[in-house]
């Protein structure tokens, strides 16, 4: 297969393989130093704070706090983030939309609301919310990165990359930003640049499995299946890796599928970076 042909096919295939909604949004719940170790829900059951790194524990804890004081902005933001963490997006949006109306100038509430909208596939609604949050907290790189995720979800990859590069100005070499930037480049069919960016992310030990798996995907889409398999097996069982590689290989060998996908493509984004 010629390199130009492979790059064209890879560009068309990427949106089917990768969901932008799984890009890191960087939110986590935190109790802070003054938070109590437990709370009591309206039924009289004690809800221990426990290990709030556990998404279910965090949702239970902040749910109890929210039942006691639903008007508190910090509690609502943490509860919304925790609900998003366990995939309860409708409930998260209900909590956070109400909190955003009640606290329209609270950056934490707007951040949590914007990220939940992105996770729910409502990127168009999320962008103005995240822009407002960033105007209230301009030093927070996570808010700029989240805007990039939203633009990627809308297929606006050039604008997304502008946001990621803006986030890197606030947090140079941050592996989460670099991972998202690398995937955005891949979604736009810029595979060599995507590979370089993901390798840069992996130079930081905090990059983790997401950067490795995205890099393995990009390598596969360039036809380097053996290298991709070796990298992917650092995190996944060999049988799963082999099945994934075989699937990508077989899909890339189907010209009829590529022709059908080209017909379904939206018009090209012609804006200048």
Secondary structure by P-SEA (a helix, b strand, c coil): ccaaaaaaaaaaaccccccccccccbbbbbbcccccccccccccbbbbccccccaaaaaaaaaaaaaaccccaaaaaaaaaaaaaacaaaaaaaaaaaaaaaccccaaaaaaaaaaaaaacaaaaaaaaaaaaaaaccccaaaaaaaaaaaaaacaaaaaaaaaaaaaaaccccaaaaaaaaaaaaaacaaaaaaaaaaaaaccccccaaaaaaaaaaaaaacaaaaaaaaaaccccaaaaaaaaaaaaaaaacaaaaaaaaaaccccccccc
